[in-house]
């Protein structure tokens, strides 16, 4: 039982690390560091760097929430902890 808890927690931490990495890359990387190269492209009339800083990061965060929720549901079923 304790081994299952440790494995469950390590898989949960892996998912959290993946989410934080994507969050960092989208918000800091695309929104701040790579804004000048991205501004050469346009999306919906706006420069792509500006779009990522304003809208794209929000869409990415919402996508991460739903992705994390789906993955955690699968993880809960795998370890029989659907409480």
N, C-alpha and C positions, 0 to 999 in steps of 0.2 A: 504494500500500500504506500509506504514512504517513497519507494522508488518511482511509482507512478506520479506522485505529487512533485517530485524533483524533476522528472521528465516533462510533465505538464508545464511547470513553471519555466523551465529552460526554453521550451518551445514558445511559450508566451513572451518571454524576454526577447527571443529572436524576432518575433513579429513586431514587437515594439521598436526594436533597433532598426528594422527595415522601414517602418513608418517614419521614424525620426530622421533617418538618412534621406528618404525621399522628400520629407518636409524641408530639410536643410538645403538640399540641392535645388528644389523649386523656389523656395523663398529667398535664400541668400545667393545661391549660384546664379539662377536665371533672372531673378529680380534685381540683383545688385551687381554682381561681378561681371556677368556677361551681357549687361544691358546694352552696351554700345554695339557689339556685333549683332545682337538681336534686333536692334533698331533699324538695321538695313532692310528688314522685311516688314511687311504690313499685314495686319489681320483685322478685317472689318474697318479699314480706314485708319487704324491706329498703329503706331510703331509696336512691333512685337515685344520689345523689352518693356515698354510701358504697360502693354497688355498683361504680360506675365506678372509684373509688380502689382498691378491693380486687380485684375480679374482672374488670370490664370492660376495664381496661387490659391485663391479661394476655391476654384473648381478642383484643384488638386487636393486640397484639404478635405473637401466634401467626398471626393472619391476615396481618399484614404480612410475616412470614417466608415464608409460602407464596406470597403474591402476588409478592414480590420474586423468589423462586426461579422462578416461572412466567415472569415478564417477562424475567428474565435468560436463561432457556432459549431464549425466542423471539429475544432479541437475539443470542445466540450463533449460532443458526441463520441469522439474517439476515446476519451478518458472517462466517460459516463459521469460527467458532472454538469448536467443540464439544469441545475438549480437556478 
